[in-house]
């Protein structure tokens, strides 16, 4: 048999609605006090039957015209039905009967915000703060913070939350919110002082330790941030956000092994996320453990299959291992997802060079140039590719084109010099070498990397020696 438990509240409201129906129809009825009308209003309000709730409020006010509670309930319903001016008039009546009800100020605030009158809402709440203490004052400060949020006075939101915590240092809502607004406003020094005070009062507040750590992190004081996060997780060993942020701090400190430990703890405590897998992959990448880096980048990619950057990172692990064919495969996949990233084509071109596929490499570098015409890296790669392919005439044309579009960069002059030497024109080669050295002698190594045998030429060595003496 199905159980049919008895619910006294349901029976009570059923009886109240019966009596209320009799009153509405002008029939003989039992007495309904203010509290009964409140329960009837709440019943209809809970079912979102606002018209019936409003009718009950009006009938209640007829019976009890000096009830500020019923007037406030009516105003609440008027706001719910977007009758803001009517609501404000009712609230004015209620305030004459009882100006100490906090709901007066909260509902007036709601009405002012709905009417886009934020300044009036601020003035009202600031005045109200002087009338209330304790939990009611804290509630008003939260309301004021919401008003400031509505018209983007972000520093004042931080102030409201700070005042709340100065009165109630254990207020979880304020502790959660102030962490975000500290980061948003950059008021890290103030947050550090506030949370140090809170920790003195309550050293076992994991949220206070977390917020202190986040503020240190905002100032790039990563060692101090890690220490504070360690206190947070010592108090609450399942505090996944603390492990997450601690992982980031360890990465900033280049302590990749410790970062991996923290981030793996996040995976144990919460639902797997692509950003966590990617961060672990990054740590292994920095440790030059490319196989493990790939493993985690792939895990991230499975969770976020539309992110071409993750596939590019997988390709880079193959590049670092000189596995050119595997890298090409991944780069092609990344380009299919997002074909307007010049770095993808730049990497693809480098792979093609290593595979001896100069024609395909030239096509890749030409795409880089097309995507970012003013950027020297694409032109440099394209000219270098023509040189390595022995296509000196085409390389010279590209250098000249690059100079017209990207400017007379010293590197391009060095490459022009190398091309003239390769074409058997040492006079022009020396002339451009001299010009390039006068602008940026440090870039000579790029030209020599292109063809180390250039240093076997006595005339080239003489020109270089002359600049070294200077």
N, C-alpha and C positions, 0 to 999 in steps of 0.2 A: 504493500500500500504506500501511496505517496504521502509524505508528511505534509501537514498543513499547519505550520507554526502560527501561533497567535501573536499578532503585532499590535500592542496597545496604542501605538502612535497612529496607526492606520484607522483603528476604531475611533480614536479621539477626533481625528480630522473629519472622518465620515459624519460623526455626530455634529461637529461644528458646522460643516457645510449644510447639513439638514436644517439646523437652527438659523444659519445665515440665509438660506433660501426662504424660510418662513418670514424673516425680517424684510427681505427684499420685496416679497409679495404682499407685505402689509398684513400678514396673518398673525395669529397669536404665536408668540415665540418665547423662548427662554432668554434670560439675560446674557448678553455678550459683552465682556469687558474688553479693555484695550488689548490685552495680551491675546485674547481670542481673535480679534481682528488682525493682529500681526501674524498669527499662525495661518489664517485664511489667505492673507496677502502672500505670505511665503509659499504656500501651497500652489497658488496660481503662477507666481513668479518662477518657481522651480520648474513648472511645466511650460514656461515661456508663453503663457496665456496672459499677455500683458494687459489687454483690455479688461478682462475679468478682474485682474489684480488691481487695476486702477479704479474700477467700479467699487471693489471692496474697500479700498483706501478712502474713497470719497464718502461712502456710507459710514465708515468708521469715524471720519472727521465730523460728519453731521451729528453723530452720537456724542463725540468727544471733541468739540471745537478747540479746546485748549491743550490738545495732545501734541506736543512737539514731535514725539516719536512717529505718530501716524502721518504728520505733515512731511517729515523727512522721508518716510517710506514712499509717500506719493511723489515727492521730488525725484527720488531714485528711479521710479517707474517712468516718470516724464523724460528723464535723461535717457533711459533705455529705449524710449520711443522717439528720441531726437527732438523733444519739445523743450529746448534749452532755456529759452526766455521764460516760459511758464514755470519751469523748475526753479529758476533763480527767484522768481516772485514768491513761490511757496517757501523757499528756504529763508527769505527775508522774514516772512511771518513766523516761521519756526524759531528763528534767532531771537525774536522778541520774547518768546516764551521760555527758551532755554539756550543761552549762548555758550554753554559749556559742553555741548555734545560735539565730539570730534567729527562725527559724520557730516555735520553742517559744512565744515571747511573742506572735507574731502570731496563732497558732492559739488560744492561751488567750484572747486578747482576743476573737476571733470567738465562742468558746464562751460567754464571760461576757456578751457583748452579746446573743446569742441567748437567754440565760437571764434577760435584763433585769437584769443585775448590773453596771451601768455603773461603779459606784464601785470594784469589784474590778478592772475593766479599767484604770481610771485609775491606781490604786495600782501595779498590775503594770507598766504601761508607764513610769511615772515612775521606778520602781526600775531598770527595764531601761535607761533612758537613761544611767545611770551606768556601765553595763557595755560600751557600744558606742561606737565613734567613726566618723567619716567617713560613708560612704554608708549604712551600717547604722543609724547614729543618725538620719540624715535619714529613713530608711524608718520608723523607730519614731515620729518626730515626726508624719509623715503619718498613721500609725495613730492616734496620740493625738488629732490634729485630727478624725479621723472619729468617734472616741468622743465628743468634746465636741459635735460636730454632732448625734450621735444623741440626746443629752439636752439640747440647746439651750443650751450654754454658749458663746455666740457670740464673746464677747471672748477666750476662751481659744483658740478656733480661730485668731483673728488672731495671738495670741502665738506659737502653734506655727509658723505660717507665717513670722513675723518671725524666729524663731530659726533656721529652715531657711535663710532668705536671708542671715542674718548669717554662717552657715557656708559657704553655697554661693550666692553672689549671682547665678549664672547658671542656677539651677534654674528651668526654664521652667514646670513644673507649679505651683510655689509662686508664681511671678510672675503667672501667670494667675489663680490662686485668690485671692491677697491683694487683687487689685483689687476683686473682688466683696465680700469681707468688710470691706474698708475702707469701702466705701459703706454696707454693711449696719450696721456698728457705729458709723459716724461718726468713726472714729479717723484723720481726715485729716491732722492735724498730725504724728502719729507716722509715717504713711505717707510724708509729704513728707521727713522727716529720713532715713528708711530709704532711700528711692529716690535722694535726693541723694548718700548714701554709695555706693550701688551704681553710680551714674553716674560718680562720681569714680574708681571702680575699673574700670568698663567703660563709657566714654562712647558706645559704639556699640550699646548694648542698647535696641532700639526698645521692648521691653516695659517697661523701667524708665522711659523717657521717657513712655510712655503712662500708666503708673500714677501718675507724678508729676503729669501733666496732670489725670488724673481726680480726684486728691486736691485739687488747686487748684480744680477745678470744684466739688467737694463743699463747699468753703469760699466759693464764689461769687466766686473770684478769676479771673474769666474771661479777662482779658488774659494773665495768667501761664499759664493753661491752654492758650490758643491757642499761645503761644510754645513750650510743651513739646510739644504735638501736632505743631507744624511740624518739630521735631527728629525725632519718631517717623517721620513720613512722608518726611523727607529720608533717613533710614536705610533705610526700607522703603517705597518709593513705592506699593506695593500694599496698604498697611495700611488696609483699608476701615473698620475700627472707629474708627481714629484720625480719619479724615475725617468719619465719622458724628458722633462726639462734638464735633469741632471745629465742625461745622455748628451743633450745639446751642449751643455757647459763643458763636458769632457772633450767633445769634438773641438770646441773652440780652443781648448788647452792642448790639443793634439794628443790627448791620452785616449787613443782609439780602443785599446783593449778594455779599459774601464767603461768607455762609452758603449761598447758592444754588450757588456754585462748588464748595464742599466737598461738598454733598449730591449734586450731579451727578456728582462723582467716585465717590461711593459706588455710584451706579447703573451706572457703567462697570465697577466692580470686582466687584460681587456681583449676586445675583438681585434683580430689582425687588421692592420691598416697599411696601405701602400707606402705612406710616408715613413713609417717605422722600418719596414723592410728596406726601403731605399737608403735610409740613414745608416743602417747596419752594413749594407752593400758599400756605401761610401767609406765607412771605417776600414773594411777589408781592402778596398781599393787603395787607400792611403798606406796600408801596411804591405802593399804590393802582393797581396794574396788574391790574385785576379780570378781564380776559379771560384773561391768563396764569394767574392764580390758579385760575380755573374749569377751565382745561385740566388742571392738575395734580390738582385735587380730583377731577375726573372719572376720571383715571388711577387714583387711589387707590380710588375707588368701584368701578371695574371689578374690582379685586383683592379688595375687601371689600364685596360687594354687600349684606350685611346691616347695614351701619353707617349708620344714619339721620343721624348727626352730619355725615357727609361731604356728604350731600345738602343738609342744612341750611346748610352752609358755602357750597355752590354757590348756594343761594337768597340768602344774604347778599350775595354779589357782585352779584347782580341788584338787590337792594335798594339797594346803594351806588351803582348806576348809574341808579336810579329806573326800572328796567324791571319794573314792578309785576306785570304779567301773567305774565312768565317766572318771577318769584319765587314767585308763587302756585302755579304748576305744580310747582315743585320742593318747596315746602312741603307740598303735598298728598301728594307721593310720600314725603316724610320721615314724615309723620303715618301714612300707610298702613303703614310699617315699624314705627314706634314711636309710638303715639298718646298717650303719657302724659308727654311733654315739654312743659311749659307754655310754654317760650320759642318753640316752633314755632308755637303758636296765637297767641302775642303778636305775632310777626312777621307771621303771616297776617292778623291783624286790622288791623295797620298798613297792609299792602298793600291790604286791602279799603277802608279809609278813603280812601286815595289814589285808588282807582278809583271812589270815590263809592258803594260798595256797603255802606251803613251797616247794613242788616239782617244781612248775612253777617258784617260786622265785629263786631257785637254778639254774635252766636253764638260767634265765636272767643274774644272776651274773656270771655264767660260761662263758657267751658270752662276758661280760665286760672284764673278765680276758683274754679271747682269743684275744680280740681286742687290749688290752693294758696290756701286760704281766708284764711290769716293774712298772706299776702304783699300788700303795698300796691300793687305794680306792676300786678297784674291789675285791682284795683279802680280804680286811677287811670285805666287805659286804657279801662275800661268806662264810667266816668262821663264822661270826655272825649269818647268816641264818642257818647254820648247827647246831650251838649251840642252837638257839631258837627252832629249830625243834627237839631237843633232840638227834641229830645224832652225838654223841660226838666222836666216833671212826673216822667217815668220816671227822669231823671237824679237828681233830688232824692231819690226813693225809694231809688235805689242808693247814694247818698252816706250816707243814714241807715243803710241795711243794712250798709254797709262800716264805719261807725263802731261799730256794735254788735259786729261780728265781728273786725275788725282793730284797733279802738281809735281814739280821737280824734286821728288824725294831723293835723298842721297843714296838709298838702297838701289833705286832704279838706275842711278848713274853708275854705281858699281857693276850692276848687271850688264849695262850697256857696254862698259869697258870690257867685261869678260867675253861678251859676244863678239866685239871687234877683234879681240885677240884670237878667238876661235875661227873667225872668218879670214885670218891672215892679214889683219890691218893693225899692226902694232902701234903705228903713229897715232891713230884715232883712239886706240885702247889706252895708251899712256896718257893722252890728253884728258880723257874722261876719268881715268884713275886719279890723276892729280886733282881734278875738280872735286871728285867724291871725297878724297882724303881731306881736302880743305874744309869740307862741310861736316863730316862725321867719320873720323878715323876708326872709331870702335866697330863700325859696320863692315870693315875690311874682312873680318872672319867669315861673313856670309858669302862673300865672293870667293874666298879661298875654299870654303866648304863645297862650293859649286864645282871647283876643279883645283885640287891641291897642287897639281903639276905646274900651275902658274908661278909658283915660288921657285921653279927651276930657271926662270927667265932672269938674267942678270939685270936687264933694264927695269923690270918690275920691282926687283929687290932694291935697286938703287932709289927708285921713287919712294918706296915704303920707308927705307932707311932715312931718307931726308926728312920725312915727317916725324919719325921717331926721335931724331935729334932735336927737333923743335919742341 
